[in-house]
């Protein structure tokens, strides 16, 4: 009897130990950090456009975005996760961010839909689209859609040379193509860049805040076959004084686009159905300059005013130049709640169809960012993934 009892106890102990050993092989559930962010921009827009006489006054909610990020710290090093974001575009809700990423102190990589790397500097404009998009971004030569000028499916890799301030970047991907437009299949876009950028705590203390150069290449389908179009981008942002409470700063960016194919005045005139595509394909040079004043009592931004200037010349077409001026003001009512006011005037040469456009925008914006289960620490705000009119 004692022998049977001893055997039963031994089997029970072995069974418990086996169960415990098996349990140790099961990964513990690690909840991700969850970040919810976004911005709702609502403006009353008044238009007086010669380039589009059918443009009516409206209440504009374009570019409003809701963003979600889920990420975890890895076993050895770094953080991996995903970003899912929706943006309103022409009364539709589209995925503007849908990507997976990994980063550590040395590099960052991202795969999926995200912002195109066809610009270097962000200018303090309320929106990217109707404001200065033709000056600040390399155009998509295969789509007339405004959304396709800003977003694409990309694989990007950035190496932080000194852990953050300097970075070398390379990317490749597929720009979205317009419906019914002859366009290359597969990967059609590549780029490389060098960027110098101060971390946010030092941006009011160092003279140069942000600078860089980049080369953007995209494949374009022409009647004779596919050809590559390249554009050079250079930009710099610097402080005009060293007072973070009352700061003056300036930004400059230039884009030199070598163009592709033969473009005529009729191709880039306002009335052409493919005017956006044709202007993207045309040989051009553009420059944008902005001077900004920011009032920050107690180091909290309360209001900002800026004057933005843009000029673009399509050098293969006679009298095909345009220029714009856009003064604006942002007043912060509370954290993330801003009153907005902006006017944009654009003048077109006769080679572009002539005339001028005037837009006046008055509105309000609400920005949010909330983080749950934060056990990681942050390199950048989720809001930095989208255009920001005030920083």
N, C-alpha and C positions, 0 to 999 in steps of 0.2 A: 504493500500500500504506500509506504514511504517512497519506494522507488518510483511508482506511478505519479505520486504527488510532486516529487522532485523534477521528473521529466516534464510535467505540465507547466511548472513554474519556469523551467528553462525555456520551453517553447514560447511561453508568453513574453518573457524578457526579450528573446531573439526577435519575436514578431514586432514588439514595440520599437526596438532599435532599428529594425528594417524600415518600419514606417517613418521613423524620424529621419533616417538617412535619405529616404525617397523624398520627404518633404523638403529637405535642404537643397534638392536638385531643382525645385520649382522656383522660377523667378518671382521675386516679390513684385507686387503691382506698384509701379512708380507712376504717380499721376503727373501729367504734363503741366507745365506752366501755361496758363491761358491768358492771352492779351486781347482785349476787345478795343477797337479804336475806330475812328472815322470822322467824317466832317460833312455837315449839311450846309450848303451855300445856297441862299435864296436871294435873288436880286430882281429889281424891276429894271428892265433894259429898254432903253429908247434908241431906235435906230434911224439913221438917215444915210442910206447906202446907195451909191451909184453902181457898185459892183454887183449888187443883188437888190433890184428895186422891189422885189416881192418880200423882202425881210420885214416882218411886222413886229411892233412892240410886243413885249411878252414879260411874264413872270418866269424867270429862268432858274431852274434847279439843277442844271447840268453840272457834272463833275462831283456831285454829292456821292460819298463813298462810305460803306460800312466794311470794316476789316477785322479779321480774326487770325490770330497766330497761336499755334500750339507747338511747344518745343520742350525738349528734355536734354539734360546733361548726360553725356556719354560716359561709359565705364572708365576709359583711359583719359580722354581729352576732348574738349570741344562740346558744341551744342548742335543738335539737329532738330529740324522741325518742318512745319509747313505753314504757308500763308494762304488764306482764302479770302477774297475780297470781291465786292460787287460795286459797280458804278452805274449811275444813271446816264444813259446816252440816247438822245433822241427818243425819249419816252419808253425806253427799254432798259432792262436791268441786265448788265453783261458782267461776266467774270473778267475783271481787269488784272487781278492777281490770283494765280492758281499755280503755286510752285512749292517745291521742296528745297531745303537749304541745309548747309552745314558750315559752321564757322568755329575757329579758335583764334588765339592771339596772333597767329601767323598768316592765316588765309581765310577766305570765304568763297564758297561755291553755291550756285543757285541753278535749279533746273525747272523749267516750266514757263508759264505766262507771267510776264512782269513788264516793267517799263523798258522801252527801248533805250539802248545806250547811244542815242543819236544826238546828245547834247552834253554840255559840261557844267554850265552855270544855270541856277534857278534865279529868275528875276522876280522882284516883289510885285507881281501882277495878280489880280484877283483870280483869274483863270488862265490856263495855257492856251485854250482853243481860239476864241475870237480875238484874243489880245495880240500876242506876238508870235504865234506858233510858226509862221513862215520864216521868221527871222532866227528864232532860238533853236529850232530842230532841223536836222536833215530830213527832207521830205521822203515819203514812201512813193517810189516811182511805179508802183503797181496797184495803187488804190487811191480813190478819191475820198474815202471815208476818214473823217477826222480822228476817230478812235484808232485807226490803223497807223496814224502818224506817231502814236505815243506808246503802243503796246505791241508785244510780239512774243512768240515762243522761243526762249533762249536757254542756252547753257553758258554760264559765265563763271569765270574764276578770277579772283583778286588776291594777289599776294601782298601782304602788309610788310613792306621792307623793314620798317622800324617799329613794328607792332601797331601802328595806326596812321601816323602822320603822312607817310609816303606809301603809295600803292601802285602796283603794276597790274593792269587788268587785260583780260582777253575774253572774247565772247564770240559765239556763233549761233545762228538760229534761222528761223523762218518768219519773215514779215507776212502779215495777213494780206491777202490779195482781194481786190475788188471784184464784185460779181460781173461776169462777162468780160473781164480783162485778161488778155493773154499774159501769162506770168510764168516764171520758171518753177519747176517742181522741186520739192525737197529743200535742203538747206540753201538759202540764198543770201545770207547776210553774215558778215564777219567784221570784227573790229578789235582794236588794241588801244590802250590808253595808259598814260602816266598821270597820277593825281597827287597833289599835295594839299592836305586839308587838316587844319587844326581841330582838336577836340573842342567841344562846345565851351568848356570852362575857360579856354584860352583865346576864344575868337575875338574878344574885345581887348585882349592884352597884346597880341602879336600884330605886326603891321600887315603881313599877308595872311588872310584867312583861308583862302581857297584858290588853287591854280591848277592848271593841267593842260595837256594836249591829247588829242585822240585822232585816230584814223578810222573812218566808217566806210565799208564797202558793201554794195548790194548788187546782185545780179538782176538784169533787166532784160525782158524779152522784147526784141525788135523784129521788124519784118525779115531781117537777114539772119536772125538767130539770137542767141543770148550773149549779152555783153556785160562787163563789170563797170560799175560807176563808183568812184571813190570821192570822198569828201574829207577835208582836213578841218579839225575843230580846235580852237585855242581859246583859253579864257583865264581870267584872274579876278579875284575879289580882294580888296584891301581896305583897311581902316584909314580914314583921313585925320582922325585924332585918336587919342588913347584914353578917352573918358567913357567908361561903360555906362555911366548914368545918362549921358547925353551924347550919343554916338553918331558920327558921320562916316559913311562908308561908300565905296564905289565898286561897281562890277562892269566888266567888259568881256565880250565874247565875239569871236569872228568865225564864220564858216566859209570855206573856199571849196566850192563844189565844181569838179571838172566837167560834169554833165555827161550825157550819152545821146547819140543819135543827132538828127537835125531838127531843130526847133525853130519855128517861124512865129511872127507876131500873131497870126491867127490862132496858133496852138495855145498861146498863153493869155489870150484876151479873155475878159470876164465871161463872155457868152459861150465859150467852148465848154462842152459837156465834160471833157476830161482836163479841165484847166489845172486841177490840183496835181494830177499825174504829170502833165506836161511841164509845169513849173518845177516840179521835183527833178525832172530829167534835164532841164535846161542848165547850161553852164551859168553859174551865178556866184556872187560874192555878197556876203551880208555881215553886218556888224551891229551889235546891240550894246548900249551903254545905259547905266542906271546909277543915279546918285540917291542915297537914302539917308534919312534922319530918323533915329529911334530914341524916344524918351523913355528912360527906365528908372524912375524913382525907387529907391530901396532895392535896386536890381530886379524889379518886376516890370516887364514891358507894359506900358500903358497906351502908347500910341506911336504910329509910324506914318511918315509921309515919304513919297518917293516920286522921282521924275524919270521916266523911261523913254529912251530914244532908240529907234531902229531904222536901218537903211539897207536896202537890197538892190543889187543891179544885175540884170540878166544880160551879160556882156555880148552875146551873139545877136541880140535883137536891138534895133535902134530905138532910143527913147523908152527903154523898158526898165524903168527903175521905180521904186516905191519907197516912201519913208513914213514913219509913224511917230507920234508923240503920245505918251500916256501918263498924265499925273494922277496920283491917287492918294488916299488917306485911309488909315485903319485906326479905329479907336476901340480899345479893349474895355468893355463894360465889366468883365469879370473873367476868371480863368477860363479860357477857351470860348468866350462869347465876344464877338467883335462886330462893330458897325463898319460897313464898307462903303466907299465912294470912289468912283473912277470914271475918267473920260478918256476915250481913245480916238484919235484923229489919224487917218491914213490917206495919203495922197498918191495917186497912180499916174505914171507917165502914159503918153498916148500909145506906146507899144504894148501896154498891158490893158488897154481899153479906156484909159483916162478916167477922170472923175475923182471923187473922194468918198470916204466912209467916215461917219461919226457915230460913236456909241457912247451913251451915258448909262452908268450902272450905279444903283443905290440899293443896299441890302444889308443883310445880317448873316453871320456864319456862326455855327455852333460846332466846336471840336471836342472830342472826348478821347480818353485813353484810360482804361482800367485793367489792372493786372491781378490775377488770382494765382495762389500757390507759387509765389515768386521765390525760387530757391537758386536762381542762376545769376542775376546781375545782368546789366544790359550794355550792349555796344551802341545801339542806336534806337531811337524811338520808332515805333511802328508807323507813326505819321510821316516819318522821313521817306517812306516808300512812295509817297505821293507828292505832288506839287504843293509847296507851301508858300503862301503870300506874305507870311510874317514869321520870323524866327529870331 
